[in-house]
Amino acid sequence: MGTINEQPMKRPIVGKDQLIDIYYPEINNLDEQKVFQEFRQDILNTNNVFISTLAMDFPPEVSLKKRKTIDEQWKEKFAELTHIKSLGLRHKVDQNYFEAVCEMRNLEVLNIWTSTVLDISSIRKLDKLKSLSISNFSKLDDVSPLIELKTLQHLSILASFKILNYELIGKMTWLKSLELGGDTFAPRNLMLQSLEPYNELKELVELDMSCASIRDRNYRQILKLKKLKRLDAHWRMKNKEREDIQNEHPSLKSGFFVAYDFVKNEFKDGIEWWIEKE
């Protein structure tokens, strides 16, 4: 059976202005990420794991039965992997798989690429979680359990269009970084009713709504997030309104909202904003 190269992928060179004020919580003593498909004993030698088990990640000769066996083995082992701090899942996570992951009580970072989960209540068990990224949760409609994650500093939810109560995230007043958006590739924006529910996120230093639209178009609510340093958003508004927000905000200094000239449709002079191949 073919396996994935266990060496982490080389990251592209990123323009420096894309990196300014990007916030990520500090995870102490985190190893280099290792990639797995099947469970192997050498997983005990790292605390930073990426599991890539979508159907497309296997050679065509690997049967559905074999892939299901691999999934079942992971579900049986998750609770034993108490040393793991960071887990990334490129896997269509169903409810049973999600419940098993939530037994990994020492997780500080959890990234799930796609899921059919209906209920995320068990995420309350991950009381050390600092960073949570979920995308393509096609059936999830309720995010209220997230409010109990008091250690969470970074939250990203993308392409999860059935969620009915995004506004509850505004109660997570301890967050320092928040990303809410739709699907960049479709493309399809997430429609939020208003920014007002997020006014109490007083600790927020980074907000990414690059793929989100605001129905009431009251963008001045951003001025209430006094610690915000970086804002990535493509909101269409009158140029004076945007300039007024930029000038009046006490700390906003980076991100697409600041770096892009929406009149000239180009980045402002002196802004480096690109991705290059090595």
Secondary structure as GFF3:
##gff-version 3
##sequence-region A 1 278
A	DSSP	beta_strand	13	14	.	.	.	ID=ss1
A	DSSP	alpha_helix	16	19	.	.	.	ID=ss2
A	DSSP	beta_strand	34	36	.	.	.	ID=ss3
A	DSSP	three_ten_helix	41	45	.	.	.	ID=ss4
A	DSSP	beta_strand	48	52	.	.	.	ID=ss5
A	DSSP	three_ten_helix	55	57	.	.	.	ID=ss6
A	DSSP	alpha_helix	64	77	.	.	.	ID=ss7
A	DSSP	three_ten_helix	78	80	.	.	.	ID=ss8
A	DSSP	beta_strand	86	93	.	.	.	ID=ss9
A	DSSP	alpha_helix	95	101	.	.	.	ID=ss10
A	DSSP	beta_strand	109	115	.	.	.	ID=ss11
A	DSSP	three_ten_helix	121	125	.	.	.	ID=ss12
A	DSSP	beta_strand	131	135	.	.	.	ID=ss13
A	DSSP	three_ten_helix	144	148	.	.	.	ID=ss14
A	DSSP	beta_strand	154	158	.	.	.	ID=ss15
A	DSSP	three_ten_helix	166	171	.	.	.	ID=ss16
A	DSSP	beta_strand	177	181	.	.	.	ID=ss17
A	DSSP	beta_strand	190	192	.	.	.	ID=ss18
A	DSSP	three_ten_helix	196	198	.	.	.	ID=ss19
A	DSSP	beta_strand	206	209	.	.	.	ID=ss20
A	DSSP	beta_strand	212	214	.	.	.	ID=ss21
A	DSSP	three_ten_helix	219	224	.	.	.	ID=ss22
A	DSSP	beta_strand	230	233	.	.	.	ID=ss23
A	DSSP	alpha_helix	239	248	.	.	.	ID=ss24
A	DSSP	alpha_helix	256	259	.	.	.	ID=ss25
A	DSSP	beta_strand	260	261	.	.	.	ID=ss26
A	DSSP	beta_strand	266	267	.	.	.	ID=ss27
A	DSSP	beta_strand	275	276	.	.	.	ID=ss28
###
